[in-house]
Amino acid sequence: MGDNPMAIIALRARQEAKGKRQKAKGKRQKAKFDYNSFCCLYQYPSLNA
């Protein structure tokens, strides 16, 4: 693949769109996990050191 900036941008945009669709699919479980880990880090900041 050459150094065509438009092709690189298009590829990146396509990968981003794909990632967004997958994220939306698992958003509920991920949100719950993120909330739990945030609480853990907030209660025990030393774990994040």
CHARMM-style PDB file with segment names, atoms N, HN, CA, C and O in Angstrom:
ATOM      1  N   MET     1       0.838  -1.198   0.000  1.00  0.00      PROA
ATOM      2  CA  MET     1       0.000   0.000   0.000  1.00  0.00      PROA
ATOM      3  C   MET     1       0.872   1.247   0.000  1.00  0.00      PROA
ATOM      4  O   MET     1       1.831   1.341   0.766  1.00  0.00      PROA
ATOM      5  N   GLY     2       0.536   2.216  -0.869  1.00  0.00      PROA
ATOM      6  HN  GLY     2      -0.243   2.140  -1.491  1.00  0.00      PROA
ATOM      7  CA  GLY     2       1.326   3.442  -0.965  1.00  0.00      PROA
ATOM      8  C   GLY     2       1.016   4.414   0.153  1.00  0.00      PROA
ATOM      9  O   GLY     2       0.244   4.117   1.064  1.00  0.00      PROA
ATOM     10  N   ASP     3       1.633   5.585   0.065  1.00  0.00      PROA
ATOM     11  HN  ASP     3       2.259   5.827  -0.676  1.00  0.00      PROA
ATOM     12  CA  ASP     3       1.414   6.599   1.092  1.00  0.00      PROA
ATOM     13  C   ASP     3       0.314   7.569   0.678  1.00  0.00      PROA
ATOM     14  O   ASP     3       0.479   8.783   0.796  1.00  0.00      PROA
ATOM     15  N   ASN     4      -0.804   7.041   0.196  1.00  0.00      PROA
ATOM     16  HN  ASN     4      -0.938   6.054   0.100  1.00  0.00      PROA
ATOM     17  CA  ASN     4      -1.919   7.888  -0.215  1.00  0.00      PROA
ATOM     18  C   ASN     4      -2.693   8.310   1.032  1.00  0.00      PROA
ATOM     19  O   ASN     4      -3.366   7.485   1.650  1.00  0.00      PROA
ATOM     20  N   PRO     5      -2.605   9.591   1.407  1.00  0.00      PROA
ATOM     21  CA  PRO     5      -3.244  10.040   2.655  1.00  0.00      PROA
ATOM     22  C   PRO     5      -4.757   9.832   2.652  1.00  0.00      PROA
ATOM     23  O   PRO     5      -5.339   9.520   3.691  1.00  0.00      PROA
ATOM     24  N   MET     6      -5.400  10.004   1.492  1.00  0.00      PROA
ATOM     25  HN  MET     6      -4.927  10.258   0.649  1.00  0.00      PROA
ATOM     26  CA  MET     6      -6.851   9.820   1.444  1.00  0.00      PROA
ATOM     27  C   MET     6      -7.221   8.369   1.727  1.00  0.00      PROA
ATOM     28  O   MET     6      -8.210   8.095   2.407  1.00  0.00      PROA
ATOM     29  N   ALA     7      -6.424   7.441   1.202  1.00  0.00      PROA
ATOM     30  HN  ALA     7      -5.621   7.663   0.650  1.00  0.00      PROA
ATOM     31  CA  ALA     7      -6.703   6.020   1.429  1.00  0.00      PROA
ATOM     32  C   ALA     7      -6.520   5.683   2.909  1.00  0.00      PROA
ATOM     33  O   ALA     7      -7.301   4.922   3.481  1.00  0.00      PROA
ATOM     34  N   ILE     8      -5.491   6.250   3.520  1.00  0.00      PROA
ATOM     35  HN  ILE     8      -4.857   6.868   3.055  1.00  0.00      PROA
ATOM     36  CA  ILE     8      -5.222   6.007   4.939  1.00  0.00      PROA
ATOM     37  C   ILE     8      -6.362   6.561   5.792  1.00  0.00      PROA
ATOM     38  O   ILE     8      -6.827   5.907   6.725  1.00  0.00      PROA
ATOM     39  N   ILE     9      -6.808   7.779   5.457  1.00  0.00      PROA
ATOM     40  HN  ILE     9      -6.430   8.310   4.699  1.00  0.00      PROA
ATOM     41  CA  ILE     9      -7.904   8.407   6.205  1.00  0.00      PROA
ATOM     42  C   ILE     9      -9.179   7.584   6.059  1.00  0.00      PROA
ATOM     43  O   ILE     9      -9.896   7.355   7.034  1.00  0.00      PROA
ATOM     44  N   ALA    10      -9.454   7.141   4.834  1.00  0.00      PROA
ATOM     45  HN  ALA    10      -8.872   7.327   4.042  1.00  0.00      PROA
ATOM     46  CA  ALA    10     -10.666   6.347   4.592  1.00  0.00      PROA
ATOM     47  C   ALA    10     -10.611   5.038   5.375  1.00  0.00      PROA
ATOM     48  O   ALA    10     -11.607   4.616   5.962  1.00  0.00      PROA
ATOM     49  N   LEU    11      -9.450   4.404   5.378  1.00  0.00      PROA
ATOM     50  HN  LEU    11      -8.641   4.746   4.901  1.00  0.00      PROA
ATOM     51  CA  LEU    11      -9.286   3.141   6.098  1.00  0.00      PROA
ATOM     52  C   LEU    11      -9.502   3.357   7.593  1.00  0.00      PROA
ATOM     53  O   LEU    11     -10.180   2.573   8.258  1.00  0.00      PROA
ATOM     54  N   ARG    12      -8.916   4.430   8.105  1.00  0.00      PROA
ATOM     55  HN  ARG    12      -8.365   5.067   7.566  1.00  0.00      PROA
ATOM     56  CA  ARG    12      -9.048   4.731   9.524  1.00  0.00      PROA
ATOM     57  C   ARG    12     -10.510   4.987   9.886  1.00  0.00      PROA
ATOM     58  O   ARG    12     -11.005   4.511  10.908  1.00  0.00      PROA
ATOM     59  N   ALA    13     -11.194   5.752   9.021  1.00  0.00      PROA
ATOM     60  HN  ALA    13     -10.791   6.139   8.191  1.00  0.00      PROA
ATOM     61  CA  ALA    13     -12.604   6.064   9.266  1.00  0.00      PROA
ATOM     62  C   ALA    13     -13.438   4.786   9.264  1.00  0.00      PROA
ATOM     63  O   ALA    13     -14.353   4.628  10.073  1.00  0.00      PROA
ATOM     64  N   ARG    14     -13.109   3.871   8.340  1.00  0.00      PROA
ATOM     65  HN  ARG    14     -12.366   4.000   7.683  1.00  0.00      PROA
ATOM     66  CA  ARG    14     -13.850   2.613   8.254  1.00  0.00      PROA
ATOM     67  C   ARG    14     -13.631   1.786   9.519  1.00  0.00      PROA
ATOM     68  O   ARG    14     -14.578   1.216  10.060  1.00  0.00      PROA
ATOM     69  N   GLN    15     -12.394   1.718   9.986  1.00  0.00      PROA
ATOM     70  HN  GLN    15     -11.625   2.181   9.546  1.00  0.00      PROA
ATOM     71  CA  GLN    15     -12.095   0.954  11.198  1.00  0.00      PROA
ATOM     72  C   GLN    15     -12.786   1.580  12.409  1.00  0.00      PROA
ATOM     73  O   GLN    15     -13.266   0.872  13.294  1.00  0.00      PROA
ATOM     74  N   GLU    16     -12.833   2.926  12.438  1.00  0.00      PROA
ATOM     75  HN  GLU    16     -12.444   3.502  11.719  1.00  0.00      PROA
ATOM     76  CA  GLU    16     -13.480   3.624  13.542  1.00  0.00      PROA
ATOM     77  C   GLU    16     -14.969   3.309  13.574  1.00  0.00      PROA
ATOM     78  O   GLU    16     -15.536   3.050  14.635  1.00  0.00      PROA
ATOM     79  N   ALA    17     -15.600   3.333  12.395  1.00  0.00      PROA
ATOM     80  HN  ALA    17     -15.139   3.544  11.533  1.00  0.00      PROA
ATOM     81  CA  ALA    17     -17.031   3.049  12.304  1.00  0.00      PROA
ATOM     82  C   ALA    17     -17.312   1.624  12.773  1.00  0.00      PROA
ATOM     83  O   ALA    17     -18.292   1.374  13.476  1.00  0.00      PROA
ATOM     84  N   LYS    18     -16.445   0.695  12.378  1.00  0.00      PROA
ATOM     85  HN  LYS    18     -15.649   0.898  11.807  1.00  0.00      PROA
ATOM     86  CA  LYS    18     -16.602  -0.701  12.778  1.00  0.00      PROA
ATOM     87  C   LYS    18     -16.490  -0.808  14.296  1.00  0.00      PROA
ATOM     88  O   LYS    18     -17.288  -1.496  14.933  1.00  0.00      PROA
ATOM     89  N   GLY    19     -15.504  -0.131  14.874  1.00  0.00      PROA
ATOM     90  HN  GLY    19     -14.856   0.428  14.357  1.00  0.00      PROA
ATOM     91  CA  GLY    19     -15.316  -0.146  16.319  1.00  0.00      PROA
ATOM     92  C   GLY    19     -16.506   0.442  17.052  1.00  0.00      PROA
ATOM     93  O   GLY    19     -16.901  -0.056  18.106  1.00  0.00      PROA
ATOM     94  N   LYS    20     -17.083   1.510  16.492  1.00  0.00      PROA
ATOM     95  HN  LYS    20     -16.762   1.915  15.636  1.00  0.00      PROA
ATOM     96  CA  LYS    20     -18.247   2.136  17.126  1.00  0.00      PROA
ATOM     97  C   LYS    20     -19.429   1.187  17.156  1.00  0.00      PROA
ATOM     98  O   LYS    20     -20.152   1.119  18.150  1.00  0.00      PROA
ATOM     99  N   ARG    21     -19.629   0.447  16.058  1.00  0.00      PROA
ATOM    100  HN  ARG    21     -19.042   0.503  15.250  1.00  0.00      PROA
ATOM    101  CA  ARG    21     -20.746  -0.509  16.021  1.00  0.00      PROA
ATOM    102  C   ARG    21     -20.543  -1.593  17.080  1.00  0.00      PROA
ATOM    103  O   ARG    21     -21.485  -1.958  17.783  1.00  0.00      PROA
ATOM    104  N   GLN    22     -19.330  -2.102  17.194  1.00  0.00      PROA
ATOM    105  HN  GLN    22     -18.564  -1.806  16.623  1.00  0.00      PROA
ATOM    106  CA  GLN    22     -19.049  -3.151  18.173  1.00  0.00      PROA
ATOM    107  C   GLN    22     -19.190  -2.611  19.594  1.00  0.00      PROA
ATOM    108  O   GLN    22     -19.678  -3.307  20.484  1.00  0.00      PROA
ATOM    109  N   LYS    23     -18.756  -1.359  19.802  1.00  0.00      PROA
ATOM    110  HN  LYS    23     -18.359  -0.794  19.079  1.00  0.00      PROA
ATOM    111  CA  LYS    23     -18.870  -0.749  21.122  1.00  0.00      PROA
ATOM    112  C   LYS    23     -20.324  -0.609  21.526  1.00  0.00      PROA
ATOM    113  O   LYS    23     -20.696  -0.893  22.664  1.00  0.00      PROA
ATOM    114  N   ALA    24     -21.151  -0.163  20.570  1.00  0.00      PROA
ATOM    115  HN  ALA    24     -20.849   0.068  19.645  1.00  0.00      PROA
ATOM    116  CA  ALA    24     -22.572   0.031  20.857  1.00  0.00      PROA
ATOM    117  C   ALA    24     -23.209  -1.290  21.277  1.00  0.00      PROA
ATOM    118  O   ALA    24     -24.084  -1.327  22.142  1.00  0.00      PROA
ATOM    119  N   LYS    25     -22.755  -2.374  20.650  1.00  0.00      PROA
ATOM    120  HN  LYS    25     -22.044  -2.344  19.947  1.00  0.00      PROA
ATOM    121  CA  LYS    25     -23.307  -3.695  20.941  1.00  0.00      PROA
ATOM    122  C   LYS    25     -23.031  -4.077  22.399  1.00  0.00      PROA
ATOM    123  O   LYS    25     -23.933  -4.548  23.093  1.00  0.00      PROA
ATOM    124  N   GLY    26     -21.808  -3.881  22.863  1.00  0.00      PROA
ATOM    125  HN  GLY    26     -21.076  -3.499  22.300  1.00  0.00      PROA
ATOM    126  CA  GLY    26     -21.451  -4.297  24.220  1.00  0.00      PROA
ATOM    127  C   GLY    26     -21.420  -3.147  25.213  1.00  0.00      PROA
ATOM    128  O   GLY    26     -20.727  -3.206  26.229  1.00  0.00      PROA
ATOM    129  N   LYS    27     -22.181  -2.093  24.906  1.00  0.00      PROA
ATOM    130  HN  LYS    27     -22.743  -2.044  24.081  1.00  0.00      PROA
ATOM    131  CA  LYS    27     -22.092  -0.881  25.721  1.00  0.00      PROA
ATOM    132  C   LYS    27     -22.613  -1.094  27.141  1.00  0.00      PROA
ATOM    133  O   LYS    27     -22.023  -0.603  28.103  1.00  0.00      PROA
ATOM    134  N   ARG    28     -23.715  -1.825  27.269  1.00  0.00      PROA
ATOM    135  HN  ARG    28     -24.194  -2.224  26.487  1.00  0.00      PROA
ATOM    136  CA  ARG    28     -24.334  -1.973  28.592  1.00  0.00      PROA
ATOM    137  C   ARG    28     -23.402  -2.686  29.573  1.00  0.00      PROA
ATOM    138  O   ARG    28     -23.193  -2.216  30.691  1.00  0.00      PROA
ATOM    139  N   GLN    29     -22.838  -3.832  29.145  1.00  0.00      PROA
ATOM    140  HN  GLN    29     -23.008  -4.214  28.236  1.00  0.00      PROA
ATOM    141  CA  GLN    29     -21.937  -4.562  30.029  1.00  0.00      PROA
ATOM    142  C   GLN    29     -20.692  -3.739  30.336  1.00  0.00      PROA
ATOM    143  O   GLN    29     -20.216  -3.711  31.471  1.00  0.00      PROA
ATOM    144  N   LYS    30     -20.162  -3.057  29.294  1.00  0.00      PROA
ATOM    145  HN  LYS    30     -20.549  -3.080  28.372  1.00  0.00      PROA
ATOM    146  CA  LYS    30     -18.940  -2.281  29.463  1.00  0.00      PROA
ATOM    147  C   LYS    30     -19.168  -1.133  30.434  1.00  0.00      PROA
ATOM    148  O   LYS    30     -18.313  -0.840  31.269  1.00  0.00      PROA
ATOM    149  N   ALA    31     -20.322  -0.485  30.322  1.00  0.00      PROA
ATOM    150  HN  ALA    31     -21.017  -0.724  29.643  1.00  0.00      PROA
ATOM    151  CA  ALA    31     -20.625   0.640  31.202  1.00  0.00      PROA
ATOM    152  C   ALA    31     -20.649   0.166  32.653  1.00  0.00      PROA
ATOM    153  O   ALA    31     -20.134   0.843  33.543  1.00  0.00      PROA
ATOM    154  N   LYS    32     -21.246  -0.993  32.883  1.00  0.00      PROA
ATOM    155  HN  LYS    32     -21.665  -1.542  32.160  1.00  0.00      PROA
ATOM    156  CA  LYS    32     -21.324  -1.543  34.234  1.00  0.00      PROA
ATOM    157  C   LYS    32     -19.921  -1.828  34.757  1.00  0.00      PROA
ATOM    158  O   LYS    32     -19.600  -1.504  35.901  1.00  0.00      PROA
ATOM    159  N   PHE    33     -19.084  -2.438  33.909  1.00  0.00      PROA
ATOM    160  HN  PHE    33     -19.344  -2.701  32.980  1.00  0.00      PROA
ATOM    161  CA  PHE    33     -17.711  -2.759  34.305  1.00  0.00      PROA
ATOM    162  C   PHE    33     -16.924  -1.483  34.592  1.00  0.00      PROA
ATOM    163  O   PHE    33     -16.221  -1.401  35.599  1.00  0.00      PROA
ATOM    164  N   ASP    34     -17.039  -0.480  33.705  1.00  0.00      PROA
ATOM    165  HN  ASP    34     -17.611  -0.547  32.887  1.00  0.00      PROA
ATOM    166  CA  ASP    34     -16.306   0.770  33.891  1.00  0.00      PROA
ATOM    167  C   ASP    34     -16.730   1.449  35.187  1.00  0.00      PROA
ATOM    168  O   ASP    34     -15.900   2.001  35.909  1.00  0.00      PROA
ATOM    169  N   TYR    35     -18.026   1.404  35.477  1.00  0.00      PROA
ATOM    170  HN  TYR    35     -18.701   0.956  34.891  1.00  0.00      PROA
ATOM    171  CA  TYR    35     -18.533   2.022  36.704  1.00  0.00      PROA
ATOM    172  C   TYR    35     -17.932   1.330  37.918  1.00  0.00      PROA
ATOM    173  O   TYR    35     -17.506   1.987  38.868  1.00  0.00      PROA
ATOM    174  N   ASN    36     -17.898  -0.001  37.883  1.00  0.00      PROA
ATOM    175  HN  ASN    36     -18.244  -0.534  37.111  1.00  0.00      PROA
ATOM    176  CA  ASN    36     -17.348  -0.754  39.009  1.00  0.00      PROA
ATOM    177  C   ASN    36     -15.865  -0.475  39.201  1.00  0.00      PROA
ATOM    178  O   ASN    36     -15.408  -0.282  40.328  1.00  0.00      PROA
ATOM    179  N   SER    37     -15.109  -0.452  38.100  1.00  0.00      PROA
ATOM    180  HN  SER    37     -15.481  -0.608  37.185  1.00  0.00      PROA
ATOM    181  CA  SER    37     -13.674  -0.227  38.247  1.00  0.00      PROA
ATOM    182  C   SER    37     -13.395   1.209  38.660  1.00  0.00      PROA
ATOM    183  O   SER    37     -12.423   1.475  39.366  1.00  0.00      PROA
ATOM    184  N   PHE    38     -14.249   2.146  38.220  1.00  0.00      PROA
ATOM    185  HN  PHE    38     -15.039   1.931  37.647  1.00  0.00      PROA
ATOM    186  CA  PHE    38     -14.071   3.531  38.638  1.00  0.00      PROA
ATOM    187  C   PHE    38     -14.293   3.645  40.141  1.00  0.00      PROA
ATOM    188  O   PHE    38     -13.545   4.336  40.833  1.00  0.00      PROA
ATOM    189  N   CYS    39     -15.319   2.968  40.645  1.00  0.00      PROA
ATOM    190  HN  CYS    39     -15.927   2.407  40.083  1.00  0.00      PROA
ATOM    191  CA  CYS    39     -15.604   2.993  42.080  1.00  0.00      PROA
ATOM    192  C   CYS    39     -14.426   2.412  42.856  1.00  0.00      PROA
ATOM    193  O   CYS    39     -14.019   2.950  43.886  1.00  0.00      PROA
ATOM    194  N   CYS    40     -13.895   1.326  42.357  1.00  0.00      PROA
ATOM    195  HN  CYS    40     -14.225   0.888  41.521  1.00  0.00      PROA
ATOM    196  CA  CYS    40     -12.746   0.695  43.018  1.00  0.00      PROA
ATOM    197  C   CYS    40     -11.570   1.658  43.079  1.00  0.00      PROA
ATOM    198  O   CYS    40     -10.944   1.813  44.127  1.00  0.00      PROA
ATOM    199  N   LEU    41     -11.266   2.311  41.946  1.00  0.00      PROA
ATOM    200  HN  LEU    41     -11.775   2.185  41.095  1.00  0.00      PROA
ATOM    201  CA  LEU    41     -10.138   3.238  41.910  1.00  0.00      PROA
ATOM    202  C   LEU    41     -10.400   4.437  42.818  1.00  0.00      PROA
ATOM    203  O   LEU    41      -9.481   4.975  43.436  1.00  0.00      PROA
ATOM    204  N   TYR    42     -11.669   4.846  42.889  1.00  0.00      PROA
ATOM    205  HN  TYR    42     -12.415   4.408  42.387  1.00  0.00      PROA
ATOM    206  CA  TYR    42     -12.017   6.008  43.714  1.00  0.00      PROA
ATOM    207  C   TYR    42     -11.876   5.671  45.194  1.00  0.00      PROA
ATOM    208  O   TYR    42     -11.402   6.491  45.980  1.00  0.00      PROA
ATOM    209  N   GLN    43     -12.290   4.457  45.571  1.00  0.00      PROA
ATOM    210  HN  GLN    43     -12.675   3.791  44.932  1.00  0.00      PROA
ATOM    211  CA  GLN    43     -12.232   4.054  46.972  1.00  0.00      PROA
ATOM    212  C   GLN    43     -10.816   3.675  47.393  1.00  0.00      PROA
ATOM    213  O   GLN    43     -10.410   3.907  48.531  1.00  0.00      PROA
ATOM    214  N   TYR    44     -10.069   3.086  46.451  1.00  0.00      PROA
ATOM    215  HN  TYR    44     -10.399   2.898  45.526  1.00  0.00      PROA
ATOM    216  CA  TYR    44      -8.715   2.639  46.760  1.00  0.00      PROA
ATOM    217  C   TYR    44      -7.724   3.241  45.770  1.00  0.00      PROA
ATOM    218  O   TYR    44      -7.233   2.531  44.892  1.00  0.00      PROA
ATOM    219  N   PRO    45      -7.417   4.538  45.891  1.00  0.00      PROA
ATOM    220  CA  PRO    45      -6.541   5.191  44.915  1.00  0.00      PROA
ATOM    221  C   PRO    45      -5.141   4.572  44.863  1.00  0.00      PROA
ATOM    222  O   PRO    45      -4.450   4.699  43.852  1.00  0.00      PROA
ATOM    223  N   SER    46      -4.719   3.908  45.937  1.00  0.00      PROA
ATOM    224  HN  SER    46      -5.281   3.806  46.758  1.00  0.00      PROA
ATOM    225  CA  SER    46      -3.376   3.323  45.966  1.00  0.00      PROA
ATOM    226  C   SER    46      -3.228   2.215  44.922  1.00  0.00      PROA
ATOM    227  O   SER    46      -2.114   1.929  44.483  1.00  0.00      PROA
ATOM    228  N   LEU    47      -4.339   1.589  44.519  1.00  0.00      PROA
ATOM    229  HN  LEU    47      -5.244   1.822  44.875  1.00  0.00      PROA
ATOM    230  CA  LEU    47      -4.275   0.541  43.496  1.00  0.00      PROA
ATOM    231  C   LEU    47      -3.875   1.111  42.142  1.00  0.00      PROA
ATOM    232  O   LEU    47      -3.346   0.399  41.289  1.00  0.00      PROA
ATOM    233  N   ASN    48      -4.134   2.403  41.955  1.00  0.00      PROA
ATOM    234  HN  ASN    48      -4.564   2.981  42.648  1.00  0.00      PROA
ATOM    235  CA  ASN    48      -3.860   3.041  40.664  1.00  0.00      PROA
ATOM    236  C   ASN    48      -2.439   3.591  40.599  1.00  0.00      PROA
ATOM    237  O   ASN    48      -2.043   4.131  39.566  1.00  0.00      PROA
ATOM    238  N   ALA    49      -1.660   3.466  41.681  1.00  0.00      PROA
ATOM    239  HN  ALA    49      -1.982   3.027  42.520  1.00  0.00      PROA
ATOM    240  CA  ALA    49      -0.330   4.057  41.738  1.00  0.00      PROA
ATOM    241  C   ALA    49       0.623   3.377  40.769  1.00  0.00      PROA
ATOM    242  OT1 ALA    49       1.792   3.752  40.688  1.00  0.00      PROA
TER     243      ALA     49
END
